[in-house]
Amino acid sequence: MNGPVGDEPVGELELVHTFTGPMPTGVSVSHQGRIFVNFPKWGDEVPATVVELRDGQEVPYPDQQWNDPSGDDDAGAFVSVQSIVVDPADRLWVLDTGSPMFQPTKPGGPKLVRVDLDTDTVAQVITFPTDVALPTTYLNDVRFDLRRGEAGIAYITDSADSGPNGIIVVDLASGASWRRLHDHPSTKAEPLTSFRPVVEGRPFLERPADGPPKPVSMGSDGIAISADGTRLYYCPLASRRLHSVSTEALADPGVTQEAVAETVVDEGDRGTASDGLESDDAGRLYLTSYEHNAVLRRLPDGEYETLVHDPRLLWPDTMSVATDGYLYVTANQLHRQPQYQRGQDLRRKPYALFRTRIDAGPVLLRR
C-alpha cells in the first residue's frame, strides 16, 4: 500500500540569500545586478532598515548614518522602510513609512528618497504634506513612469490599517504630491463576509494574546504598472479582487476625484489574495499568493497561470523583475508574527530571498 501523496511543487525556485536577523519585505535588483533589501521596524531588532547584499553579507545602504534616524520625524535618515524600488533609469528609490510599529506618522518621517547608484549617495528627498501622508498613512509600495512630466511620476499605495486608503501620486521634478482614490472602495480591505483568508491551512486573522480576533484590515498594498504605462494595477492586502485605474487621470492634478474614480476597472477575482504585484515588459502581471505559497502570472488575455508554487514560499511578499530575466521574491512568514498567533512568534528563521526565471524584463517607462 502506498503512503500519502504530498503537495506537488510547480516551477523552480532558486535560493539567493537567507536572512537570520529581522524579517525582510522589499527587494529590488539594479540593471547591473546589485540586490537591495529592506527590513521594516515591526518589532524585530533592525540594525539597518535598508541593505545591499554584497558577497552574501547584508551591508547597510547607502551607509549606516542613513540607517540611524534621530527620531520618527527625521527627514535625513530612514525611519522604517517598507519598500525599495529601482526605477527605469537605474536609480534606487527608498519608500520610508516613517511609521515604526505602525505608529502615527510625523511630518518628515514618511518620504521618498532617491539614491544615485553610481555614487551611492542620496540625491533627492521628497517629504509629504500632512494632507497627503496622514497620521494614519502607511506608505507601502511604489512604481514609476519617467515619461510623464519633467522628471517622471511615482505612484504609491497607502495601505493604512486604521485610516483612509488610496494612492499617492508624486511629481518627481517638483516633489509635489496628491492623494487619489482617497478611501475609494477598491482600495479598502474587504470584511469577513466577503473575504476570509486562509494561510497554511488556518484562518488568517489578527489574534491578540487576549481579546477576540479581528479581520486583517490592510488596504491598497500591491501595485504594478502596465507595460505601456496606461494602467496602474492595485489590490488591498485583504481582498482577492484586482483593480486598475488610468495613470493619465491619476497624474493630472486637475482631474477631479470623481473623474479619476470613473476610470477604475474591476479586473475580477484573482482566486487568491496577494501582498506584492509586479509586471514585465511582455505585458504580464505577477501576483504573490500568500494563501497558496505561490506566485501567479496574469497573461495579457486575462488568463491566470501558476509561475511557481513551493512550500518554502511562506508568505511571498515583494517581487522584483530584473534585467537578468529572473523574478526575485522575498518570503518572510509574515502570518506567523505574534499579532496573528495569539501573541506567539511562530516564525522560524531563516527568511529567504528566491528567484525564478521568467525570460522577460522589467517595465522601463523612460524617455
C-alpha positions in Angstrom: 0.0 0.0 0.0 1.4 3.4 -1.0 1.8 6.2 1.5 0.1 9.6 1.3 0.9 11.9 -1.6 2.4 15.3 -0.8 1.6 18.7 -2.3 3.4 18.9 -5.7 5.6 22.0 -6.3 5.3 23.9 -9.5 8.2 25.7 -11.3 11.7 26.1 -9.9 12.8 28.3 -7.1 16.5 29.2 -6.7 17.6 30.3 -3.2 19.5 33.6 -3.5 20.0 34.6 0.2 18.8 33.6 3.7 18.2 36.1 6.5 18.9 35.3 10.1 18.1 38.7 11.6 15.0 40.8 11.1 12.3 39.8 8.6 12.6 41.4 5.1 9.8 42.8 3.0 11.1 44.6 -0.1 13.6 43.6 -2.7 14.8 45.3 -5.9 17.6 44.5 -8.4 19.5 47.1 -10.3 20.2 46.9 -14.0 23.8 46.0 -13.1 22.6 43.1 -10.9 23.0 44.7 -7.5 20.4 43.4 -5.0 18.8 45.7 -2.3 16.6 44.5 0.5 14.8 46.4 3.3 13.5 45.5 6.8 10.6 47.4 8.3 10.6 48.0 12.1 7.8 45.8 13.1 9.3 44.5 16.4 12.5 42.8 15.4 15.8 44.4 16.1 16.7 46.2 12.9 20.3 47.3 12.7 19.7 48.8 9.2 16.4 49.2 7.5 18.0 49.2 4.0 20.9 47.0 2.9 22.7 45.8 -0.2 23.6 42.2 -0.5 27.3 42.0 -1.2 29.2 38.7 -1.2 26.5 37.2 1.0 26.6 40.0 3.5 23.9 42.5 4.4 25.6 45.9 4.2 23.8 49.0 5.4 22.9 51.2 2.4 23.9 53.8 1.4 25.6 53.8 4.8 25.0 53.3 8.5 24.3 57.0 9.1 21.3 57.0 6.8 20.0 54.0 8.8 20.3 55.7 12.2 17.4 58.2 12.5 17.3 60.7 15.3 13.5 60.2 15.6 10.4 59.3 13.7 10.3 62.7 12.0 13.9 62.6 10.7 13.9 63.7 7.1 17.6 63.0 6.8 17.6 59.3 7.7 15.5 56.2 7.1 12.9 55.6 9.9 11.3 52.4 8.9 11.4 51.3 5.2 8.7 49.2 3.7 9.8 49.1 0.1 12.8 49.9 -2.2 12.5 50.0 -6.0 15.0 50.5 -8.8 13.4 52.9 -11.4 13.6 52.7 -15.2 16.7 54.9 -15.1 18.5 52.5 -12.7 18.2 54.7 -9.6 17.2 53.3 -6.2 14.2 54.8 -4.5 13.6 54.2 -0.8 10.0 54.4 0.4 10.1 55.2 4.1 6.9 54.8 6.1 8.1 56.9 9.0 5.9 54.6 11.0 7.8 52.0 13.2 5.3 49.6 14.7 2.6 51.2 12.6 2.7 54.3 14.9 1.1 57.6 13.7 3.3 59.4 11.3 5.0 62.8 11.9 6.0 65.2 9.1 9.5 64.4 7.8 9.2 60.7 8.6 7.2 59.5 5.5 9.3 60.1 2.5 10.6 59.0 -0.9 14.4 59.1 -1.2 16.4 58.7 -4.4 19.9 57.2 -4.1 22.3 57.5 -7.0 23.7 54.0 -7.6 26.8 55.4 -9.5 27.9 57.3 -6.4 26.0 55.5 -3.6 24.8 58.9 -2.3 21.3 60.3 -1.6 20.4 62.7 -4.4 16.8 63.7 -3.6 14.4 63.6 -0.6 10.7 64.1 -1.1 8.6 64.5 2.1 4.8 64.7 2.1 2.5 67.4 3.5 0.1 66.3 6.2 -2.9 66.2 3.9 -1.1 63.6 1.7 0.7 61.5 4.3 -1.9 61.4 7.0 -1.2 60.4 10.6 -2.7 57.0 9.7 -0.8 56.7 6.4 1.4 53.6 5.8 3.4 54.0 2.6 3.6 50.5 1.2 4.9 50.2 -2.4 5.8 52.4 -5.3 6.1 52.3 -9.1 7.5 54.8 -11.6 6.8 56.3 -15.1 9.6 58.6 -16.1 7.9 59.6 -19.3 5.4 61.9 -17.6 6.2 65.5 -16.5 9.7 66.9 -16.4 11.3 64.1 -14.3 8.6 61.5 -14.0 5.7 60.4 -11.8 5.7 58.0 -8.9 2.6 56.1 -7.6 2.5 54.9 -4.0 -0.1 52.8 -2.2 -1.4 53.9 1.3 -2.2 50.6 3.0 -3.3 52.1 6.3 -5.0 49.6 8.6 -6.8 52.2 10.7 -7.4 55.1 8.3 -8.2 56.1 4.7 -6.5 54.1 2.0 -5.7 55.3 -1.5 -2.9 56.1 -4.0 -0.5 58.9 -3.6 0.9 60.5 -6.8 4.3 62.3 -6.7 5.7 64.7 -9.3 9.4 63.8 -9.1 10.6 67.2 -10.5 8.8 69.4 -8.0 8.2 67.0 -5.2 4.6 67.9 -5.2 2.2 65.1 -4.2 -1.5 64.5 -4.0 -3.9 61.7 -3.0 -6.1 59.8 -5.4 -8.9 57.2 -4.9 -9.0 58.5 -1.3 -10.9 55.9 0.7 -12.3 54.5 -2.6 -14.0 51.1 -2.0 -11.5 49.4 -4.4 -8.6 50.5 -2.1 -10.2 49.1 1.1 -9.8 45.8 2.9 -12.9 43.6 2.5 -14.9 42.4 5.5 -15.0 38.7 6.6 -18.4 38.4 5.0 -16.8 38.6 1.5 -13.2 37.7 2.2 -12.0 35.2 4.7 -8.3 34.4 4.1 -6.7 31.1 4.9 -2.9 30.7 5.2 -1.1 27.5 5.9 -4.5 25.9 6.3 -5.5 28.2 9.1 -7.8 31.3 9.1 -5.7 34.4 8.9 -6.9 37.0 11.4 -5.4 39.4 13.9 -5.4 37.3 17.1 -4.1 39.2 20.1 -2.8 37.4 23.2 -6.0 38.5 24.9 -9.2 39.6 23.4 -11.3 38.5 20.4 -9.8 38.0 16.9 -10.3 40.7 14.3 -10.2 40.7 10.5 -7.0 41.9 8.8 -7.6 45.5 7.7 -4.7 46.5 5.5 -5.9 48.3 2.4 -4.2 49.0 -1.0 -0.9 47.2 -0.9 0.4 45.6 -4.1 0.9 47.9 -7.1 2.1 47.4 -10.6 2.2 49.5 -13.8 1.2 48.1 -17.2 3.8 47.6 -19.8 2.5 50.6 -21.8 2.1 52.8 -18.7 -1.6 53.4 -19.2 -3.0 51.5 -16.3 -2.0 51.1 -12.7 -3.0 47.8 -11.0 -3.5 47.6 -7.3 -5.1 45.4 -4.6 -5.8 45.6 -0.9 -4.0 43.0 1.2 -7.3 41.7 2.5 -9.1 41.0 -0.8 -9.0 38.6 -3.8 -10.0 41.3 -6.2 -7.8 43.1 -8.6 -8.4 46.7 -9.8 -6.8 49.1 -12.2 -7.1 52.8 -12.8 -6.0 55.2 -15.5 -2.5 56.6 -14.9 -3.4 59.7 -17.0 -6.2 60.5 -14.6 -4.0 59.8 -11.6 -1.2 62.0 -12.8 -3.2 65.1 -13.7 -3.9 67.1 -10.5 -6.6 69.0 -12.4 -8.8 65.9 -12.8 -11.4 65.6 -10.1 -11.5 62.7 -7.7 -14.8 61.6 -9.2 -13.4 61.6 -12.7 -10.4 59.5 -11.5 -12.8 57.0 -9.9 -14.7 56.7 -13.1 -11.6 55.2 -14.7 -11.4 52.4 -12.2 -11.9 48.9 -13.6 -12.7 45.9 -11.5 -10.4 43.3 -13.1 -12.1 40.4 -11.3 -11.4 37.7 -8.7 -7.7 36.6 -8.8 -8.6 33.4 -6.9 -6.1 34.3 -4.2 -5.1 37.2 -2.0 -1.8 39.0 -2.8 0.8 41.1 -1.0 3.0 42.2 -3.8 2.3 42.9 -7.5 4.8 43.2 -10.3 4.8 43.5 -14.1 7.1 42.7 -17.0 7.8 44.1 -20.5 5.8 41.3 -22.1 2.5 42.7 -20.7 2.2 40.1 -17.9 1.2 40.8 -14.3 2.7 38.8 -11.4 0.8 38.3 -8.1 2.1 36.8 -4.9 -0.3 34.3 -3.5 0.1 34.2 0.3 -2.8 31.8 0.7 -1.1 29.2 -1.6 2.6 29.7 -1.2 2.8 30.7 -4.8 3.4 33.3 -7.4 0.7 33.6 -10.1 1.0 35.2 -13.5 -1.8 37.0 -15.3 -1.4 36.9 -19.1 -2.4 39.8 -21.4 -5.7 38.0 -22.3 -6.6 37.8 -18.6 -5.8 34.1 -18.1 -4.0 33.1 -14.9 -1.3 30.6 -14.6 0.9 29.4 -11.7 4.5 30.5 -12.2 5.8 28.8 -9.0 4.3 27.0 -6.1 6.6 25.8 -3.3 6.2 25.1 0.4 9.2 27.3 1.1 7.2 30.3 -0.2 5.8 31.1 3.2 4.2 34.4 2.7 5.7 35.6 -0.6 5.8 39.3 0.0 7.6 41.6 -2.6 8.7 40.8 -6.1 11.3 42.4 -8.5 11.5 41.7 -12.2 15.2 42.1 -13.1 17.1 42.7 -16.3 18.7 39.3 -15.9 15.5 37.5 -16.9 14.6 36.5 -13.3 11.8 37.4 -10.9 13.0 37.8 -7.4 10.7 37.3 -4.4 11.0 37.5 -0.6 9.4 35.0 1.7 9.1 36.3 5.3 6.5 34.2 7.2 4.5 37.4 8.0 1.5 35.5 9.0 3.4 33.7 11.8 4.1 37.0 13.7 2.7 37.2 17.2 -0.2 39.5 16.4 -1.7 36.8 14.2 -0.9 33.9 16.6 -2.3 34.9 20.0 1.0 36.5 21.0 3.2 33.6 20.0 6.0 34.2 17.5 5.8 31.1 15.2 8.3 32.4 12.6 11.3 30.1 12.1 14.5 31.6 10.7 15.9 31.9 8.2 13.7 34.0 6.0 14.5 33.8 2.3 15.1 35.6 -1.0 14.3 33.4 -4.0 14.4 33.9 -7.8 12.8 32.1 -10.7 13.4 32.5 -14.4 10.8 34.3 -16.5 12.8 35.3 -19.6 11.3 38.8 -19.6 12.5 42.2 -18.3 11.1 45.0 -16.1 8.8 47.7 -17.4 11.1 50.6 -18.4 8.9 53.6 -18.8 11.5 56.3 -19.6 12.2 58.9 -22.3 
